[in-house]
């Protein structure tokens, strides 16, 4: 079994932890000294669909054969706000 922790894509309460390193310290008790404030989870910064864009995003091809950013725009979920 590997000692590497799995990074959660959609944590239930991301504001309770610091996401700056693999220790996942509580926001009120940061042990790593990663600064004066906690590092936010990507879903707090970029929204719920944060994993659908960027370097690790899955590549999709639309029915007309397009791929890349134009194809990804068509599959974005509606905003929940």
TORMAR-310973 format. One record per atom (N, C-alpha, C): residue number from 1; y, z, x. Coordinates in pm, whole numbers, always signed. Each point is the difference from the previous one (the first is absolute). Layout:
! TORMAR-310973
+-----+--------+--------+--------+
!  nr !      v !      w !      u !
+-----+--------+--------+--------+
! NUM !      Y !      Z !      X !
...
+-----+--------+--------+--------+
***
This chain:
! TORMAR-310973
+-----+--------+--------+--------+
!  nr !      v !      w !      u !
+-----+--------+--------+--------+
!   1 !   -118 !     +0 !    +84 !
!   1 !   +118 !     +0 !    -84 !
!   1 !   +124 !     +0 !    +88 !
!   2 !    +96 !    -80 !    -34 !
!   2 !   +123 !    -14 !    +77 !
!   2 !    +97 !   +114 !    -33 !
!   3 !    +80 !    +38 !    +98 !
!   3 !    +99 !   +105 !    -20 !
!   3 !   +131 !    -55 !    -54 !
!   4 !     +9 !   -129 !    -19 !
!   4 !   +123 !    -62 !    -48 !
!   4 !    +14 !    +22 !   -150 !
!   5 !   +119 !    +44 !    -42 !
!   5 !    +24 !    +23 !   -142 !
!   5 !    +38 !   -131 !    -68 !
!   6 !    -40 !    -14 !   -124 !
!   6 !    +33 !   -118 !    -78 !
!   6 !   +138 !    +20 !    -60 !
!   7 !    +86 !    -98 !    +14 !
!   7 !   +136 !     +8 !    -53 !
!   7 !     -3 !    -36 !   -148 !
!   8 !    +42 !    +92 !    -87 !
!   8 !     -5 !    -27 !   -145 !
!   8 !   +107 !   -102 !    -41 !
!   9 !    -39 !    -97 !    -81 !
!   9 !    +93 !   -103 !    -45 !
!   9 !    +92 !    +51 !   -110 !
!  10 !    -52 !    +83 !    -90 !
!  10 !    +79 !    +51 !   -112 !
!  10 !    -27 !   +149 !    -19 !
!  11 !    +58 !    +86 !    +84 !
!  11 !    -24 !   +144 !    -15 !
!  11 !    +63 !    +53 !   -129 !
!  12 !    -59 !   +104 !    -55 !
!  12 !    +49 !    +56 !   -126 !
!  12 !   +138 !    +64 !    +15 !
!  13 !    +23 !    +76 !   +105 !
!  13 !   +127 !    +70 !    +21 !
!  13 !    +46 !    -23 !   +144 !
!  14 !    +49 !   -119 !    +35 !
!  14 !    +34 !    -30 !   +140 !
!  14 !   +114 !    +86 !    +55 !
!  15 !    +83 !    +55 !    -87 !
!  15 !   +115 !    +78 !    +46 !
!  15 !    -40 !   +135 !    +60 !
!  16 !   -126 !    +40 !    -15 !
!  16 !    -44 !   +130 !    +51 !
!  16 !    -42 !     -3 !   +146 !
!  17 !    -20 !   -120 !    +56 !
!  17 !    -48 !    -13 !   +138 !
!  17 !    +96 !    -79 !    +87 !
!  18 !    -11 !    +22 !   +131 !
!  18 !    +69 !    -84 !    +98 !
!  18 !   -100 !   -106 !    +44 !
!  19 !    +40 !   -126 !     -2 !
!  19 !    -89 !   -111 !    +30 !
!  19 !    +26 !    -58 !   +139 !
!  20 !    +68 !    +75 !    +87 !
!  20 !    +41 !    -50 !   +131 !
!  20 !   -111 !    -12 !   +103 !
!  21 !   -108 !    +74 !    -15 !
!  21 !   -113 !     -9 !    +92 !
!  21 !   -129 !    +26 !    -78 !
!  22 !   -111 !    +10 !    +69 !
!  22 !   -127 !    +18 !    -70 !
!  22 !    -33 !   +145 !    -33 !
!  23 !    +96 !    +90 !    +18 !
!  23 !    -23 !   +141 !    -33 !
!  23 !    +29 !    +28 !   -148 !
!  24 !    +84 !    -80 !    -64 !
!  24 !    +35 !    +15 !   -142 !
!  24 !    +41 !   +144 !    -33 !
!  25 !    +99 !    +51 !    +75 !
!  25 !    +49 !   +136 !    -19 !
!  25 !    +70 !    +13 !   -135 !
!  26 !     +2 !   +123 !    -52 !
!  26 !    +78 !    +26 !   -120 !
!  26 !   +147 !    -21 !    +33 !
!  27 !    +76 !    -45 !    -96 !
!  27 !   +142 !    -28 !    +21 !
!  27 !    +77 !   +127 !    +38 !
!  28 !    -48 !   +115 !    -41 !
!  28 !    +67 !   +126 !    +30 !
!  28 !    -49 !    +65 !   +128 !
!  29 !   -102 !    -57 !    +65 !
!  29 !    -59 !    +61 !   +119 !
!  29 !    -49 !   -109 !    +96 !
!  30 !    +94 !    -73 !    +60 !
!  30 !    -37 !   -109 !    +89 !
!  30 !    -30 !    +54 !   +140 !
!  31 !   -119 !    -27 !    +49 !
!  31 !    -45 !    +53 !   +128 !
!  31 !    +23 !    -97 !   +116 !
!  32 !    +17 !   -127 !    -27 !
!  32 !     +6 !    -97 !   +110 !
!  32 !   +140 !    -14 !    +59 !
!  33 !   +103 !    +50 !    -65 !
!  33 !   +135 !    -16 !    +52 !
!  33 !    +48 !   -142 !     -9 !
!  34 !    -36 !    -69 !   -105 !
!  34 !    +33 !   -140 !    -19 !
!  34 !   +143 !    -20 !    -48 !
!  35 !    +87 !    +92 !    +30 !
!  35 !   +138 !    -12 !    -44 !
!  35 !    +36 !   +113 !    -93 !
!  36 !   +117 !     -7 !    -55 !
!  36 !    +47 !   +109 !    -86 !
!  36 !    -39 !    -20 !   -146 !
!  37 !    -44 !   -117 !    -36 !
!  37 !    -37 !    -29 !   -137 !
!  37 !   -135 !    -72 !     +0 !
!  38 !    -67 !     +5 !   -112 !
!  38 !   -131 !    -63 !     -8 !
!  38 !    +12 !   -151 !     -6 !
!  39 !   -102 !    -69 !    +43 !
!  39 !     -8 !   -145 !    -11 !
!  39 !    -58 !    -34 !   -136 !
!  40 !    +67 !    -86 !    -73 !
!  40 !    -46 !    -36 !   -134 !
!  40 !   -118 !    -97 !     +4 !
!  41 !    -80 !     +5 !   -106 !
!  41 !   -111 !    -93 !    -17 !
!  41 !    +59 !   -137 !    -35 !
!  42 !    -63 !   -110 !    +41 !
!  42 !    +53 !   -133 !    -33 !
!  42 !    +22 !    -25 !   -149 !
!  43 !    -80 !    +62 !    -88 !
!  43 !    +22 !    -22 !   -143 !
!  43 !   +131 !    +64 !    -46 !
!  44 !    +48 !   +102 !    +70 !
!  44 !   +129 !    +60 !    -32 !
!  44 !   +115 !    -89 !    +45 !
!  45 !    -22 !    -71 !   +108 !
!  45 !   +106 !    -86 !    +56 !
!  45 !     +4 !   -139 !    -63 !
!  46 !   -117 !    -60 !    -22 !
!  46 !     -7 !   -140 !    -40 !
!  46 !    -53 !    -24 !   -140 !
!  47 !    -45 !   +104 !    -69 !
!  47 !    -52 !    -16 !   -135 !
!  47 !   -151 !     -4 !     -3 !
!  48 !    -55 !     -2 !   -121 !
!  48 !   -144 !     +6 !    -21 !
!  48 !    -76 !   -119 !    +59 !
!  49 !    +65 !   -115 !    +13 !
!  49 !    -69 !   -119 !    +51 !
!  49 !    +22 !    -19 !   +150 !
!  50 !    +26 !   +107 !    +72 !
!  50 !    +34 !     -9 !   +141 !
!  50 !   -111 !    -64 !    +84 !
!  51 !   -125 !    +15 !    -39 !
!  51 !   -110 !    -55 !    +79 !
!  51 !    -22 !   -148 !    -26 !
!  52 !    +74 !    -60 !    -94 !
!  52 !    -22 !   -140 !    -33 !
!  52 !    +84 !    -95 !    +84 !
!  53 !    +81 !    +54 !    +90 !
!  53 !    +78 !    -87 !    +89 !
!  53 !     -4 !    +58 !   +141 !
!  54 !    +34 !    -80 !    +97 !
!  54 !     -3 !    +44 !   +140 !
!  54 !   -114 !    -64 !    +76 !
!  55 !    -22 !    +51 !   +120 !
!  55 !   -100 !    -60 !    +88 !
!  55 !   -144 !    +22 !    -47 !
!  56 !    -27 !   +113 !    -66 !
!  56 !   -135 !    +30 !    -44 !
!  56 !    -28 !    -43 !   -143 !
!  57 !    +91 !    -71 !    -62 !
!  57 !    -16 !    -41 !   -140 !
!  57 !   -111 !   -104 !    -12 !
!  58 !    -77 !     +8 !   -107 !
!  58 !   -104 !   -102 !    -22 !
!  58 !    +65 !   -135 !    -30 !
!  59 !    -53 !   -104 !    +59 !
!  59 !    +51 !   -135 !    -24 !
!  59 !    -60 !    -56 !   -128 !
!  60 !    +84 !    -57 !    -83 !
!  60 !    -47 !    -63 !   -122 !
!  60 !    +46 !   -144 !     -3 !
!  61 !    -75 !    -80 !    -69 !
!  61 !    +35 !   -140 !    -19 !
!  61 !    +10 !    -24 !   -150 !
!  62 !   +112 !    -57 !    -44 !
!  62 !    +20 !    -26 !   -142 !
!  62 !    -77 !   -125 !    -41 !
!  63 !     +1 !    -30 !   -129 !
!  63 !    -73 !   -116 !    -50 !
!  63 !    +54 !   -131 !    +55 !
!  64 !   +130 !     -3 !    +33 !
!  64 !    +56 !   -124 !    +55 !
!  64 !    -15 !     -7 !   +151 !
!  65 !    -73 !    +96 !    +61 !
!  65 !    -29 !     -7 !   +142 !
!  65 !   +100 !    +71 !    +90 !
!  66 !   +104 !    +59 !    -57 !
!  66 !    +97 !    +70 !    +85 !
!  66 !    -57 !   +133 !    +45 !
!  67 !    +40 !    +44 !   +119 !
!  67 !    -34 !   +133 !    +45 !
!  67 !   +123 !    +62 !    +65 !
!  68 !    -14 !   +126 !    +42 !
!  68 !   +112 !    +68 !    +64 !
!  68 !    +91 !    +70 !    -99 !
!  69 !   +128 !    +23 !    +39 !
!  69 !    +92 !    +78 !    -82 !
!  69 !    +24 !    -57 !   -140 !
!  70 !     +5 !   -132 !    -13 !
!  70 !    +23 !    -60 !   -131 !
!  70 !   -116 !    +30 !    -95 !
!  71 !   -121 !     -3 !    +52 !
!  71 !   -117 !    +29 !    -82 !
!  71 !     -6 !   +148 !    -36 !
!  72 !    +40 !    +87 !    +91 !
!  72 !     -4 !   +143 !    -26 !
!  72 !   +101 !    +40 !   -106 !
!  73 !   +114 !    -67 !     -7 !
!  73 !   +101 !    +33 !   -100 !
!  73 !    -54 !    -16 !   -141 !
!  74 !    -91 !    -94 !    -20 !
!  74 !    -54 !    -26 !   -133 !
!  74 !    -99 !   +107 !    -45 !
!  75 !    -57 !    +76 !    +93 !
!  75 !   -101 !    +98 !    -37 !
!  75 !    +53 !   +143 !     +4 !
!  76 !   +130 !    +21 !    +20 !
!  76 !    +55 !   +134 !     +1 !
!  76 !     -9 !    +62 !   -139 !
!  77 !    -40 !   +127 !     -6 !
!  77 !     -7 !    +65 !   -132 !
!  77 !   +140 !    +26 !    -53 !
!  78 !    +15 !    +15 !   -131 !
!  78 !   +132 !    +29 !    -57 !
!  78 !    +48 !   +137 !    +43 !
!  79 !   +129 !    +16 !     +7 !
!  79 !    +60 !   +127 !    +39 !
!  79 !    -25 !   +105 !   -108 !
!  80 !    -35 !   +121 !    +39 !
!  80 !    -31 !   +106 !    -95 !
!  80 !   +119 !    +89 !    -31 !
!  81 !   +115 !    -29 !    +52 !
!  81 !   +117 !    +89 !    -20 !
!  81 !    +64 !    -16 !   -133 !
+-----+--------+--------+--------+
***
